[in-house]
Amino acid sequence: MATTQSRGKKRRQSTRASESDSGEVASAADQNGRVTDSDALLNFYKQMTLIRLFETAAQRGFRQGKIGGYLHVYSGQEAVATGFLAAHRDGDKVITAYRDHAHALLLGSMPEEVMAELYGRGTGLVKGKGGSMHLFDVENGLMGGYGIVGGHIPLGVGMAYAMRYQETDGIVQLYLGDGAIHNAAFHEAANLAGLWGRDGLNPTLFIIENNQYGMGTSIERATAMTDLAAKFDSYAIEHEKVDGMDLGAVLECAERVTRQVRETGKPYAVEALTYRIVPHGAGDFFEKYRTKEEVSKWRERDPIGLLEHHLLDSEAATEEQLEALREEAKKAVDAAVAFADESAEPDAAELYTDVYAEPVADDQAGNDQRSVDEA
């Protein structure tokens, strides 16, 4: 029987080449902002491969009836979260929608605990009570995946305000899909972000993961104005686009804009143009809303394939090195699946835990009340 693993904070390898004793970091990028450090690129390849294999295993588990609820995987979009989360620092917060497995893994959540969560097991990241769409790992900065479209956007903007109000230099990376940008919650939150940002009080980095479809509805059928980044003009928020299939482009953008948001306290928006090479959800078998030819064309720009070609063409890696990394990632995913399979379901008593805050002891409550009265 599997047991819960100890989870200390797991540090990711940085995109930067080195860090001095003073804490200063030396960039792994060239003068054009492109990452050239071979070790960093190989680490990114390993991370993206792990995500892809993890998602493939999760799809298989769903179709075997081992994963309840619903399942949305990230295959094809790996370069977006990998690139932006490479710029994540301790103290930053990340909040996203329901396609959230990659974000958790990149931030340091253990693959075993993420898979166990999908399986609804007591050893899962949130004790099997969140499932695929509601991963949560405060220790590593993940403030949740959210199943309600657009519902997390005001939360992320509010977090960013609180962080700057408390005079920290943390920022919020707020991920949203192209479908969520037409939600009223987005417009209300973006308006507040713009207002608070005038005073440097809203360090929110909006990352629109534009995978071309909101479920089965294409961008062209959802909005007359398909330049999603430009929608932020209404709220005086600076914005740009990035090729979300090109890890190098994402890394350059991420390092630059996260620095700007951190220094200014003003929000910024990036529309990452990407594509999911899998169905919207694991039960979406027919995909009548898009053609096989379209999917095949986008597969030619698979972000893992593009990175692989770059590594080989630049002689930064050999095929043998890449195969070893793929095998290492496969072993990690196989171990995660075995851990989830062997783990027990949550005890029935867990229905009553983590629902409300723990009650304050009577003596502490009395002390608190006396403090209020004396004030």
Secondary structure as GFF3:
##gff-version 3
##sequence-region A 1 375
A	DSSP	beta_strand	18	19	.	.	.	ID=ss1
A	DSSP	beta_strand	25	26	.	.	.	ID=ss2
A	DSSP	alpha_helix	38	63	.	.	.	ID=ss3
A	DSSP	alpha_helix	78	85	.	.	.	ID=ss4
A	DSSP	beta_strand	93	96	.	.	.	ID=ss5
A	DSSP	alpha_helix	101	107	.	.	.	ID=ss6
A	DSSP	alpha_helix	111	118	.	.	.	ID=ss7
A	DSSP	three_ten_helix	132	134	.	.	.	ID=ss8
A	DSSP	three_ten_helix	138	140	.	.	.	ID=ss9
A	DSSP	beta_strand	142	145	.	.	.	ID=ss10
A	DSSP	alpha_helix	153	165	.	.	.	ID=ss11
A	DSSP	beta_strand	172	177	.	.	.	ID=ss12
A	DSSP	three_ten_helix	180	182	.	.	.	ID=ss13
A	DSSP	alpha_helix	184	197	.	.	.	ID=ss14
A	DSSP	beta_strand	204	210	.	.	.	ID=ss15
A	DSSP	beta_strand	213	214	.	.	.	ID=ss16
A	DSSP	beta_strand	217	218	.	.	.	ID=ss17
A	DSSP	alpha_helix	219	222	.	.	.	ID=ss18
A	DSSP	three_ten_helix	229	235	.	.	.	ID=ss19
A	DSSP	beta_strand	238	243	.	.	.	ID=ss20
A	DSSP	alpha_helix	247	264	.	.	.	ID=ss21
A	DSSP	beta_strand	268	273	.	.	.	ID=ss22
A	DSSP	alpha_helix	292	299	.	.	.	ID=ss23
A	DSSP	alpha_helix	303	313	.	.	.	ID=ss24
A	DSSP	alpha_helix	319	342	.	.	.	ID=ss25
A	DSSP	three_ten_helix	348	352	.	.	.	ID=ss26
A	DSSP	alpha_helix	362	374	.	.	.	ID=ss27
###
